[in-house]
């Protein structure tokens, strides 16, 4: 069975002064605060959300066992 890729997403820049859409995208990803990390399955929806706030987050691919 093929393992699903996971993405580790970390907020590196503050959302203060950002548009409401960017703030809500960060919130929808489940990120609560600066330097908070969440792990999501690699899907087109998550990739689209990351692309909208790519200047605020750092993304790494993770292999889950």
Beta strands, then each sheet from edge to edge (+ up, - down):
strand 1: 5-11
strand 2: 37-41
strand 3: 57-63
sheet 1: 2+ 1- 3+
end
